[in-house]
Amino acid sequence: MDNNEFQKLVLDQFSQLNSRLDNLDAGQARLETGYIELEAGQARLEEGQARLETRQTKLEEGQVKLEDRQDRIEGGMKKLQKDVADIKRDLKGVWSDIKRLDKRLTTQEEEISSLRG
């Protein structure tokens, strides 16, 4: 092999090496871009996680308030049921008094009628 052929062979090899190096550089650039995008995605995920945690805290606080309101409603319902029972008992007494008064009035009317007639 003469000098020209050797130089051509060496240049071909350098050309192939340069091509591979360019491919490696392009791959490196893509990896770096991907890494940057991954970091940005991770930052967005962390922000989303923080928002979710804040919302979860608010939901838990709201649930505590709802449970408190439910307890108060249940207490109010028990009081209302007691009041209804008291009213029913009082109405029974009132009706009993009305029946007694009606019986007395009927008896008095009969007595007046017998005295008149």
TIVOMAR-154780 format. One line per 3 residues: number of its first residue (from 1); their letters; for each residue x, y negated, z of N, C-alpha, C, O. Coordinates in nm, 2 decimals. Example, Ala and Ser with C-alpha at 12.3 -4.5 7.8 and 13.67 -1.06 7.14 Angstrom:
BEGIN
1 = as = 1.32 0.57 0.78 1.23 0.45 0.78 1.32 0.33 0.78 1.42 0.33 0.85; 1.28 0.22 0.71 1.37 0.11 0.71 1.29 0.00 0.79 1.34 -0.11 0.80 .
//
This chain:
BEGIN
1 = mdn = 0.08 0.12 0.00 0.00 0.00 0.00 0.09 -0.12 0.00 0.18 -0.13 0.08; 0.06 -0.21 -0.09 0.14 -0.33 -0.10 0.09 -0.44 0.00 -0.02 -0.42 0.06; 0.15 -0.55 0.00 0.13 -0.66 0.09 -0.01 -0.72 0.07 -0.09 -0.75 0.16 .
4 = nef = -0.05 -0.74 -0.06 -0.18 -0.79 -0.09 -0.30 -0.70 -0.04 -0.40 -0.75 0.01; -0.28 -0.58 -0.07 -0.38 -0.48 -0.02 -0.39 -0.48 0.13 -0.50 -0.47 0.18; -0.28 -0.49 0.19 -0.28 -0.49 0.34 -0.35 -0.61 0.39 -0.42 -0.60 0.49 .
7 = qkl = -0.31 -0.73 0.33 -0.38 -0.85 0.37 -0.53 -0.84 0.35 -0.61 -0.89 0.44; -0.57 -0.79 0.24 -0.71 -0.78 0.21 -0.78 -0.69 0.31 -0.89 -0.72 0.36; -0.71 -0.57 0.35 -0.77 -0.48 0.45 -0.78 -0.55 0.58 -0.88 -0.54 0.65 .
10 = vld = -0.67 -0.62 0.62 -0.67 -0.70 0.75 -0.79 -0.80 0.75 -0.86 -0.82 0.85; -0.80 -0.87 0.64 -0.91 -0.98 0.63 -1.04 -0.91 0.63 -1.13 -0.97 0.70; -1.06 -0.80 0.57 -1.19 -0.73 0.58 -1.22 -0.69 0.72 -1.33 -0.70 0.77 .
13 = qfs = -1.12 -0.64 0.79 -1.14 -0.60 0.93 -1.17 -0.72 1.02 -1.26 -0.71 1.10; -1.10 -0.83 0.99 -1.13 -0.95 1.07 -1.27 -1.00 1.04 -1.34 -1.05 1.13; -1.31 -0.99 0.92 -1.44 -1.03 0.88 -1.55 -0.95 0.95 -1.64 -1.00 1.00 .
16 = qln = -1.52 -0.82 0.96 -1.62 -0.73 1.03 -1.62 -0.76 1.18 -1.72 -0.77 1.24; -1.50 -0.79 1.23 -1.49 -0.82 1.37 -1.56 -0.96 1.40 -1.63 -0.97 1.50; -1.54 -1.05 1.31 -1.61 -1.18 1.33 -1.76 -1.17 1.32 -1.83 -1.23 1.39 .
19 = srl = -1.80 -1.08 1.23 -1.95 -1.06 1.22 -2.00 -0.99 1.35 -2.11 -1.03 1.39; -1.93 -0.90 1.40 -1.97 -0.83 1.52 -1.97 -0.93 1.64 -2.05 -0.93 1.73; -1.87 -1.02 1.64 -1.85 -1.12 1.74 -1.97 -1.22 1.73 -2.03 -1.26 1.84 .
22 = dnl = -2.01 -1.26 1.61 -2.12 -1.34 1.59 -2.25 -1.28 1.64 -2.33 -1.34 1.71; -2.26 -1.15 1.61 -2.38 -1.07 1.66 -2.38 -1.07 1.82 -2.49 -1.09 1.88; -2.27 -1.05 1.88 -2.26 -1.05 2.02 -2.29 -1.18 2.08 -2.36 -1.19 2.18 .
25 = dag = -2.24 -1.29 2.01 -2.27 -1.43 2.06 -2.42 -1.45 2.05 -2.48 -1.51 2.14; -2.48 -1.41 1.94 -2.63 -1.43 1.92 -2.70 -1.35 2.03 -2.80 -1.40 2.09; -2.66 -1.22 2.06 -2.72 -1.14 2.16 -2.70 -1.21 2.30 -2.80 -1.21 2.38 .
28 = qar = -2.58 -1.26 2.32 -2.56 -1.33 2.45 -2.65 -1.45 2.47 -2.71 -1.47 2.57; -2.67 -1.52 2.36 -2.76 -1.64 2.36 -2.90 -1.60 2.39 -2.97 -1.66 2.47; -2.94 -1.49 2.32 -3.08 -1.44 2.35 -3.10 -1.39 2.50 -3.20 -1.42 2.56 .
31 = let = -2.99 -1.32 2.55 -3.00 -1.28 2.69 -3.01 -1.40 2.78 -3.08 -1.40 2.88; -2.93 -1.50 2.75 -2.93 -1.62 2.84 -3.06 -1.69 2.83 -3.12 -1.74 2.93; -3.12 -1.70 2.71 -3.26 -1.76 2.70 -3.36 -1.67 2.77 -3.44 -1.73 2.84 .
34 = gyi = -3.35 -1.54 2.76 -3.44 -1.45 2.83 -3.43 -1.47 2.98 -3.53 -1.47 3.05; -3.31 -1.48 3.03 -3.28 -1.50 3.17 -3.34 -1.63 3.22 -3.41 -1.63 3.32; -3.33 -1.74 3.14 -3.38 -1.87 3.18 -3.54 -1.86 3.18 -3.60 -1.91 3.27 .
37 = ele = -3.59 -1.79 3.08 -3.74 -1.77 3.08 -3.78 -1.68 3.20 -3.89 -1.71 3.25; -3.71 -1.58 3.23 -3.74 -1.50 3.35 -3.74 -1.58 3.48 -3.83 -1.57 3.56; -3.64 -1.67 3.49 -3.63 -1.76 3.61 -3.75 -1.85 3.61 -3.81 -1.87 3.72 .
40 = agq = -3.79 -1.91 3.50 -3.90 -2.00 3.49 -4.03 -1.92 3.53 -4.11 -1.97 3.60; -4.04 -1.80 3.48 -4.16 -1.71 3.51 -4.16 -1.68 3.66 -4.27 -1.68 3.72; -4.05 -1.65 3.71 -4.04 -1.62 3.86 -4.08 -1.74 3.94 -4.15 -1.73 4.04 .
43 = arl = -4.04 -1.86 3.90 -4.08 -1.98 3.97 -4.23 -2.00 3.96 -4.29 -2.04 4.06; -4.29 -1.98 3.84 -4.43 -1.99 3.83 -4.50 -1.89 3.92 -4.60 -1.92 3.98; -4.45 -1.76 3.92 -4.51 -1.66 4.01 -4.50 -1.70 4.15 -4.60 -1.68 4.23 .
46 = eeg = -4.39 -1.76 4.19 -4.38 -1.80 4.33 -4.47 -1.91 4.37 -4.53 -1.92 4.47; -4.49 -2.01 4.27 -4.59 -2.11 4.29 -4.73 -2.05 4.30 -4.81 -2.09 4.39; -4.76 -1.96 4.21 -4.89 -1.90 4.22 -4.91 -1.82 4.35 -5.02 -1.82 4.40 .
49 = qar = -4.81 -1.75 4.39 -4.81 -1.68 4.52 -4.84 -1.78 4.63 -4.93 -1.75 4.72; -4.78 -1.89 4.63 -4.80 -1.99 4.74 -4.95 -2.04 4.73 -5.01 -2.06 4.84; -5.00 -2.07 4.61 -5.14 -2.11 4.60 -5.23 -2.00 4.65 -5.33 -2.03 4.72 .
52 = let = -5.20 -1.88 4.61 -5.29 -1.77 4.66 -5.29 -1.76 4.81 -5.39 -1.74 4.87; -5.17 -1.77 4.87 -5.16 -1.76 5.02 -5.24 -1.88 5.08 -5.31 -1.86 5.18; -5.23 -2.00 5.02 -5.31 -2.11 5.07 -5.46 -2.08 5.06 -5.53 -2.11 5.16 .
55 = rqt = -5.50 -2.03 4.95 -5.64 -2.00 4.93 -5.69 -1.89 5.02 -5.80 -1.90 5.08; -5.60 -1.79 5.04 -5.64 -1.69 5.14 -5.65 -1.74 5.28 -5.75 -1.70 5.35; -5.57 -1.83 5.32 -5.58 -1.89 5.45 -5.71 -1.97 5.46 -5.78 -1.96 5.56 .
58 = kle = -5.74 -2.04 5.36 -5.87 -2.12 5.36 -5.99 -2.02 5.37 -6.09 -2.05 5.44; -5.98 -1.91 5.29 -6.09 -1.81 5.29 -6.10 -1.75 5.43 -6.21 -1.73 5.48; -5.99 -1.72 5.49 -6.00 -1.66 5.63 -6.06 -1.76 5.73 -6.13 -1.73 5.81 .
61 = egq = -6.02 -1.89 5.71 -6.08 -2.00 5.80 -6.23 -2.01 5.78 -6.30 -2.02 5.87; -6.26 -2.00 5.65 -6.41 -2.01 5.62 -6.48 -1.89 5.67 -6.60 -1.90 5.72; -6.42 -1.77 5.67 -6.48 -1.65 5.72 -6.51 -1.67 5.87 -6.61 -1.63 5.92 .
64 = vkl = -6.41 -1.72 5.94 -6.42 -1.74 6.08 -6.54 -1.84 6.11 -6.62 -1.81 6.20; -6.55 -1.94 6.03 -6.66 -2.04 6.05 -6.80 -1.97 6.02 -6.89 -1.99 6.09; -6.80 -1.89 5.92 -6.92 -1.81 5.88 -6.96 -1.72 5.99 -7.08 -1.70 6.03 .
67 = edr = -6.86 -1.65 6.05 -6.89 -1.55 6.16 -6.94 -1.63 6.28 -7.03 -1.58 6.35; -6.89 -1.75 6.31 -6.93 -1.83 6.42 -7.08 -1.87 6.40 -7.16 -1.87 6.49; -7.11 -1.92 6.27 -7.24 -1.96 6.24 -7.34 -1.84 6.25 -7.45 -1.85 6.30 .
70 = qdr = -7.30 -1.72 6.20 -7.38 -1.60 6.21 -7.41 -1.57 6.36 -7.52 -1.54 6.39; -7.31 -1.58 6.45 -7.33 -1.56 6.59 -7.43 -1.65 6.65 -7.52 -1.62 6.72; -7.42 -1.78 6.61 -7.52 -1.88 6.66 -7.66 -1.85 6.60 -7.76 -1.87 6.68 .
73 = ieg = -7.67 -1.81 6.48 -7.80 -1.78 6.42 -7.86 -1.66 6.49 -7.98 -1.66 6.53; -7.78 -1.56 6.52 -7.83 -1.44 6.59 -7.87 -1.48 6.73 -7.97 -1.43 6.78; -7.80 -1.57 6.80 -7.84 -1.62 6.93 -7.97 -1.70 6.92 -8.06 -1.68 7.00 .
76 = gmk = -7.98 -1.78 6.82 -8.11 -1.85 6.79 -8.23 -1.76 6.77 -8.34 -1.78 6.81; -8.20 -1.65 6.69 -8.30 -1.55 6.66 -8.35 -1.48 6.79 -8.47 -1.46 6.81; -8.26 -1.45 6.88 -8.29 -1.38 7.00 -8.38 -1.48 7.09 -8.48 -1.43 7.15 .
79 = klq = -8.34 -1.60 7.09 -8.42 -1.70 7.17 -8.56 -1.72 7.11 -8.66 -1.72 7.18; -8.56 -1.72 6.97 -8.69 -1.73 6.90 -8.78 -1.61 6.93 -8.90 -1.63 6.95; -8.72 -1.49 6.93 -8.80 -1.37 6.96 -8.85 -1.38 7.10 -8.96 -1.33 7.13 .
82 = kdv = -8.77 -1.42 7.19 -8.81 -1.44 7.33 -8.93 -1.54 7.34 -9.03 -1.51 7.41; -8.91 -1.65 7.27 -9.02 -1.75 7.27 -9.15 -1.70 7.21 -9.26 -1.72 7.27; -9.14 -1.62 7.11 -9.26 -1.56 7.05 -9.32 -1.46 7.14 -9.45 -1.46 7.16 .
85 = adi = -9.24 -1.38 7.21 -9.30 -1.29 7.31 -9.37 -1.37 7.42 -9.48 -1.33 7.47; -9.31 -1.48 7.47 -9.37 -1.56 7.57 -9.50 -1.62 7.52 -9.60 -1.62 7.60; -9.50 -1.67 7.40 -9.63 -1.73 7.35 -9.74 -1.62 7.34 -9.85 -1.65 7.37 .
88 = krd = -9.70 -1.50 7.29 -9.80 -1.39 7.28 -9.86 -1.36 7.42 -9.98 -1.34 7.44; -9.77 -1.36 7.52 -9.81 -1.33 7.66 -9.91 -1.44 7.71 -10.01 -1.41 7.76; -9.87 -1.57 7.68 -9.95 -1.68 7.72 -10.08 -1.68 7.65 -10.18 -1.71 7.71 .
91 = lkg = -10.08 -1.64 7.52 -10.21 -1.64 7.45 -10.30 -1.53 7.50 -10.42 -1.55 7.51; -10.25 -1.42 7.54 -10.33 -1.31 7.60 -10.40 -1.37 7.73 -10.51 -1.34 7.75; -10.32 -1.44 7.81 -10.38 -1.50 7.93 -10.48 -1.60 7.90 -10.59 -1.60 7.96 .
94 = vws = -10.46 -1.68 7.80 -10.56 -1.78 7.76 -10.69 -1.72 7.71 -10.80 -1.76 7.75; -10.67 -1.61 7.63 -10.79 -1.54 7.58 -10.86 -1.47 7.69 -10.99 -1.46 7.69; -10.79 -1.42 7.79 -10.85 -1.36 7.91 -10.93 -1.47 7.98 -11.04 -1.44 8.02 .
97 = dik = -10.88 -1.59 8.00 -10.95 -1.70 8.06 -11.07 -1.74 7.98 -11.18 -1.76 8.04; -11.06 -1.74 7.85 -11.17 -1.78 7.77 -11.28 -1.68 7.78 -11.40 -1.71 7.79; -11.25 -1.55 7.78 -11.35 -1.44 7.80 -11.42 -1.45 7.93 -11.54 -1.44 7.94 .
100 = rld = -11.34 -1.48 8.04 -11.41 -1.50 8.17 -11.50 -1.62 8.17 -11.61 -1.61 8.22; -11.45 -1.73 8.11 -11.54 -1.85 8.11 -11.66 -1.82 8.03 -11.77 -1.86 8.06; -11.65 -1.75 7.91 -11.76 -1.72 7.83 -11.86 -1.63 7.91 -11.98 -1.65 7.90 .
103 = krl = -11.81 -1.53 7.98 -11.90 -1.45 8.06 -11.97 -1.53 8.17 -12.09 -1.50 8.19; -11.90 -1.62 8.23 -11.96 -1.70 8.33 -12.07 -1.79 8.27 -12.18 -1.80 8.33; -12.04 -1.85 8.16 -12.14 -1.94 8.09 -12.26 -1.85 8.05 -12.37 -1.90 8.06 .
106 = ttq = -12.23 -1.73 8.00 -12.35 -1.65 7.96 -12.43 -1.61 8.08 -12.55 -1.62 8.07; -12.37 -1.58 8.19 -12.44 -1.55 8.31 -12.52 -1.67 8.36 -12.63 -1.66 8.40; -12.46 -1.79 8.36 -12.53 -1.91 8.40 -12.65 -1.94 8.31 -12.75 -1.98 8.35 .
109 = eee = -12.63 -1.92 8.18 -12.74 -1.95 8.08 -12.85 -1.85 8.11 -12.97 -1.89 8.10; -12.82 -1.73 8.14 -12.92 -1.63 8.17 -13.00 -1.67 8.30 -13.12 -1.66 8.31; -12.92 -1.71 8.40 -12.98 -1.76 8.52 -13.07 -1.88 8.50 -13.19 -1.88 8.55 .
112 = iss = -13.03 -1.97 8.42 -13.11 -2.09 8.39 -13.23 -2.05 8.31 -13.34 -2.10 8.34; -13.21 -1.96 8.22 -13.33 -1.92 8.14 -13.43 -1.85 8.23 -13.55 -1.86 8.21; -13.38 -1.77 8.32 -13.48 -1.69 8.41 -13.54 -1.79 8.51 -13.66 -1.76 8.54 .
115 = lrg = -13.48 -1.89 8.55 -13.53 -1.99 8.64 -13.64 -2.08 8.57 -13.73 -2.12 8.63; -13.62 -2.10 8.44 -13.72 -2.18 8.36 -13.84 -2.09 8.33 -13.95 -2.15 8.32; -13.82 -1.98 8.31 -13.92 -1.91 8.25 -14.00 -1.81 8.31 -14.09 -1.75 8.25 .
//
